[in-house]
C-alpha cells in the first residue's frame, strides 16, 4: 500500500475519534440522580417552586417513630466500653 494512503487513512481514523456527538450515556448523564432526588420528595412539585415560608409542623406518626428509634437504638454505655476484639485468620485459635 502506498505510504500516502496509509497516512491519509490514519489521519481519518484519528479525527473520527474526535467527533463532538454525545453518546446515549453522555446525553442522559445526571438525570438518574435527579430522578432519585425527585422520587424521595414528599412533594416533588415543591422542588421547582420552593416556598420561602418556614416549616411549622411535622407528621406526628413520623415524629413518634423517629423519637422511638432514637430512644431504643442508642448503645448502652456498658456495651460501648467493652474492648473491641479483632481476629485475624490464624490468630486466637478459631
Secondary structure, DSSP 4 states (H G I P E B T S, - for coil): --HHHHHHHHHHHHHHTT--PPPHHHHTTTHHHHHHHHHH-S-THHHHS---SPP----HHHHHHHHHHHHHSSPPHHHHTSPP----TTSTT-
